Amino acid sequence: MTSRYIPQLSFSFYRHRAIRADFSGGQITTDAGLLPLRAFDQRYGLTRGLAERVCDDRDDSRVSHPGLSLLRQRLYQIIAGYEDGNDADRLRHDPAFQILADQPLGEPLGSQPTLSRWENSPAPRDLLRLQDALLDWFVKICGEQVRKRGEILLDVDSTDDPTYGQQQLSFFNGGYDQHMYHPLLIFERHTGCLLAARLRRGTATSHARIIPLLLRIVPRLQREFPKARIKLRADAGFALPLLYEFCEFFGIQYVIGIAANPRLQGQAQPLQRRLARRYRRTGQPQRSFSSFLYRAHSWSHQRRICYKAEHNESGTNLRFLVTNLKGRSRSVFAFYNDRGECENRIEEFKNGFAADRLSCHRFRANAFRLLLHSFAYNLVNLFRLQLPSSLRSAQIETLRVQLFKIGARIRETARCIRIHLASGWPFQELFQAACNSS
């Protein structure tokens, strides 16, 4: 029997004694901190429920990697920061990801070509079922919080997703000055959950397909939480009369930005002049809020317009909102300006979870990828809501550094799998708290 030769490396910079290194350490991973997240997933049956919504037409006798295993492999790699499909080839032998995907230790996970074929397999009906699952997760885990709070706040926004190469329905968008997709996103403000993510062609307007998407969300929310108030916020890209009517029909309180026009500016002119005179007299920047009733030609009735007028050395600035909220105009603007939190969520979704990594050729495959990144985001977001208060608002980069990225040696025995975590890990108490929370 011939023994396998293991090359050794020598280092002489350490003055206390010689250093010898080799590759005989056994099964070692850098991502053992994902175990509490996987336990949380198992507790609520989250990824198992997702796999059941994607039809798998493969011959079971020829399948080496079930759809559930591929789904978990993909989601947990995204969460760990390996968003590219090519990363699968480098990680398919990693023992931690084999455990996370419920694959026997030593059996390789799906390769990049396997994952690519899988990402191109879902039918349109599968994507719709997955879209509904985003809301299912919210109802299942955040339902008690919503009932206590008595309010659901929907933040609606769109974002740019730059594209490269020959990708279906990728077009040049003049507003963003690039070739792109134009995803539509709906977040729930209080929990940070992503309730809907729809991929659209690059030339789609901001408000395109917003009504069909809300029709899949709002009736379900009202059935599940009949006593909760539903509110909606959106910028001027969603200033659509049909959206106002939709909200009024379903009893939703809304605040939506609206672009200035000569009629709106004329209504604000008296206040604008007063601020200009006050600025000339005092030399101090001026700001004031007011409102009036207004009916555009395409509207069925009058609606309330709140506006903010500012005057300083640069001149006058006017901002307008259309709303059915009562209360002082200053309070309505403060409520609208809190949309900045939605921008933070989008930034984390795109940068932390690489949701703009939609590099497939087929549009449907990219729509599926967007949903995969959405579920990766929601899985982490729902998990951190259960963590100690100091981490409930932590971004994914912080969670990776302090929780997910833990070095460990994994050893399989006859009775169990032993995971020896790094003894010098500085966040041991946090890890134990996360395990208790999951």
N, C-alpha and C positions, 0 to 999 in steps of 0.2 A: 504494500500500500504506500503510495507516494504522498508525502505531505505537501500541502499548498504553501508556496513561498509567499510570505508577507513582507513587502519592502519596508525598511525602517528608515526614518528620517532623524537626523541629528542636528541639534542647535547648541551653540557654544556661548551665547550672549549672557546666560544666567551664571553668575560667578560662584554661586554656592555649590553647584554640582552639575554634572552633564544632564542633558535632556535628550530622551529618545522618544520618538513618536511612530506609531503605525496605525493601520486601519483594522484593528482587531477588537474594537470596543463593543461590538455587538450591535443590536438594533437601537439606534439613538435617534431622537427626533427633537425638533426645536418648537413644536406646536402642541405640547401636551396640555397647555392651558385651555384648549378648546373642549376638554372633557366635561366641565360643568355646563357649558352651553349645549353639548350633545345630550346631557341628562335632562336639561330643561326641555329640549326638543322631544325627547322620549316621553316625558311626563305628560305633555299635552298632545302627543301624536301629530305633530305639525308636519314634518316632512313625509311621514307615511301617508297622511291624507292627500298631500300634493301628488305623490306618485300615482295614486289611484285615479287622478283626473286626466292623466296623459295616457292615451291609448297606445299600447305596445303591440304591434303586429308581428313581431319577430317569432320565429319558431322556437318554442321553449327548449326543445332538445338541443338546439344549437347556440343557446344564449349562455355566455360565460359571465356577463355583467348585467344583472337585472336593472330595470329602469330605476328602481329605488336606490340601488347602490350608486348608479351614475349621478342621480339627482343629489344625493348627499355628498358625493365626491366633489361635484361642481360647486355646490353652495358653500361647503366648508373651506374649500380652497379660495373662493372669493373672499370670504370673511378673514382668512389668514393673510390676505394680500397677494394671492396668486391668481390674478383675474384672467390671465391669458390662457387659452386652450392649450398652448404649447407647454405650459407649466405642468400639465398632467403627465407628460412623459418623464419629467424629472421627479415627480412626487408619487408615482404609482407604486413605488416600493417602500414608501415611508410608512412605518408601522402605525403611527398615530392616525393617519388618514385611512388606513385599512380598518382600524378599530372604529373610527367615526362613521365609515361607510358600511359597517357591519359585515366586513369581508374577513374571511379567515386570515390570520397572520401568515405572511409568506406568500400569499396569492396576490399577484399584481392587480392593481386597480385598472380601470379603463384607460386606454391610450388616447392620445390626441385625435387620431382618426376615428376611434370609436365614439368619443364625445362629439366630434363634428357631425358624424352621421346621426347621432341621437338628437342633436340640436336642430337638425333639418327635418326631423320626423313628425313633430306635432301638426295636427290639422287645425283649421280655424276654430272648430268647436272646442278643441283642447285648450286653446288660448283663452276662450271665453270662460271656460270652467276654472282655469287658473286665475283669471282676473277676479272671479267671484271669491276665490280662496283668500285673497288679500283681506277682504271684508270679513270672511269667516274667522280668520285669526284675531282680528280686532274684536269681534263680538265675543269670542270664546274667552279671551284673556283680559280684555279691558272692560267687559260688560259691567262688572260691579262698580268700577270707578266711574263709568258714565252715569249709572243710576244714582250714585251718590252726588255727583257734580250737577246733574240735571242739564247738561249742555254739551252739544257737539259742535265744534267750530271747524268748518271746512275751509282750508286755504287752497285755492286753485291757482295754478301757474303753469307756464310752459318754459322749456329750456332748449338750448341748442345742443346738438350732438354732431360735431364735425365728422364728415365721412371722407374716405380716400379710396380711389380706385373705382371699379365698375360695380357699384352696389345698387340693387334695385330700389327705385323710388327715392334715390338721393338726388336732390336738385339744388341749384344755387338759390339762396335766400338773400335778397337784397338788404333786408333789415339787419342781418348778421354779417353780410359780406363774405359768405363762404358756402361751400357745398355741405349739406347737412341733412340730418333727420330733425324733426321738431316734436319731441315727446310732450305729452300732456300729463301732468301729475296733480293728484289731489291728496293733501296731507290733512290729518286731524291734529289741530294745534296742541291740545292739552296733553296728548299721549305721544305725539311725534310720529304716529303710525302713518304709513303710506297706504291709502285706501284704494288707489287706482293709478295705473301707469299704462298709458296707451302710446304706442309708437305711431308716428304719422309721417307722411312724405315731407320732404324739405320745404316745399312751397306752401304748406298748410298755414292758415292764419292762426293766431293765438287761440281763438275761440272755436276753431273747427272741432266738431264731434263732442263738444262739451255737454250738450243736452242728452244725447244717447248715453254718455258715460254716467251722468248724474241720475238718469232713469234706472240704472242698474244699482245705484247706491242708496239714494234717498228713500224710496219706498221700503227697502229692507231695514234701514235704520229706524224709520218710523214704526215699523212693525215690532222690532226688537226693543226699542226704547220709546214707548208711546208718550211718556211724561217728559222726555228731554227736549229742550229747545234746540233747534238746528240753526246755526248761523253760517254765513258764507262771505268770504272776502276774495277779491280779485282785483288786478290792476286794470288800466284802461284798455288793454288788449281784449278784455272780455266784456266791454260795454256793448252788449247785444240786447235789443229789446226782448227777444225771445227768452233770454236768460232771466230778465226781470220778471216776465210773466210766469216763467217756470217757478221761480222762488215764491212769488205771490200766491200761485195756485197751491203749492205745497206748504204754505205757511212758514217759509224760511225767511229769517231776517238777514238782509244782505247790505253790504257796503262795497261798491264797485267804482273804481276810478273812471272818469269820463274826460275825454279830450276837450280842451277849450274851443269855443266857437264864438262868432261875433255876438250872438244873442246872450250867451252866458257871460261874456266879458262886459256887455252892456249892463246887465243886472248888477255886476260887481263894481261898476265904475264909481258910484257915489262913495262907497267905503274906500276904494282905491285912492280917490282924491283926498279924502280926510287924512289917510295915512301919509300921503305925500306932503300935505301941509304940516302935519305934526312932525315929520322927519326934518323938514326945513327949519322948523322952529326949535327943535331940541337937539338935532344932530344925532339922535339915537335910533337904531334900527327899530322898525315898527312891525307888529304882527297882530292880526285880528281875524276872527272867524264869524261867519254868519250863514244864513240859509234862505232859500226862497223856493216857491213852487214853480215848476217848469214842465212844459209839454212839448216835446219834439214832434215833428210832422208824422213820424212813423209810430208814435206812441198812442196807445188807446186812452190814456188818461194822464193827468198831472202826476208828477213824482217830485219828491223832495231833493233839492240840490244843496249840498253843503259846500262851502268854499272857504279857502284860506287865502288871505291877502297879506303879502309881506312887502315892505319897502325899506331899502337900504341904499348904500352908495352905488350899487349896481343897477338900481331901478326897482321896478315892481315885479313880483312873482305871484301868479295866481294858480291855485290848484283846486280842482272840482271833483266832487264825489256824488254819485246818485245812490240813494239809500231809502229804506223804509223804516230805519231805526228812529226811535224817538230820543229826546234828550238834547243837550247842548251840542252845538256844532264842534266845539273844541273837543268834547268827549268822543264824538264820532270820528274825528281825525286821529285821536290817540288810539282808538280801537283799530283803525285802518293801518296806522303806522306800525303796529305790532306785527304786521306781515313780514317784517324783517326776519323773524324767526323762521318763516318758511324758506327764505333765501338761505339761511344757515343749513336747513335740512337738505335742500337741493345741492348745496356745495358738498356736504358730507356724502350724499348719495352718489354724486358724480366723481368726486376726488377720492374719498375714503373707500368707496365700494366699486370704483371704476365703472359706473353705470354707462359711461359713454364709450365703453370698449365694445362697440357693435361692429365687428369687422367681417361678419359673414357676407356672402354675396346675396343670398336670398333675403327679401324683406321679412318674410314670415319667420325665418330663423333668427333674425335680429330682434323681432318682436318677442320671441321666446327668450332670447338672451336678456332683454330688458326686464322681463318678468323674473328671471332667475336672480338678477341683481336686486330686484325689488324684494324678493323673499329673503335674500341674504341680509339686506338692510333691516327688514322687519323682524327677522329672527333675533338679530343683535339688539334692536331697539326694544322689543318686548322683554328680552332677557335682562337688559340693564334697568328696566323699570322695577325688577325684583331685587336689585342689588342694594347695598347700603346707600344711604342718601348721598354720600360724597361722590358716588359714581353714576348716579341716575341721569346726569346731564353730560357725562364724559363722551367725547368723540371716539370714533372707532380707532384712531391712531393711539389714543391714550389707553384704550382697552387692550390693544395689541401689545403695547409696551409693558403694561402693568399686570396683565392677566393671561392673555392668550399665548404669548411667546415665552414658553418655559422649556428649558432644556431637560430632557429625561432619557433614561435608559429603560427600554421595554424588554421584559424577560418573560417568556412563556414557560410555565411549569405544568406538571400533571394536573394540578388542582385549579389553578387560576393564572391570570396574566398579571404580573407585578410591574408596576410603573414606578421607577425610582426617580423622583423629581430632584432637581439640582438643590443641593444642601445650602448653597449660598444665595438662593433666590430671595431678594429683599422684600417681596410682597407676599410672603407666606400667609400672613393673617388675612389679607384680602382674598387670596385664593380659597382659603378655608371658608370664609364668609360666603363667597360665590357658590361653593359646593353646598353649603347649608341652604342657600336661597333657591337652588335649583331642585 
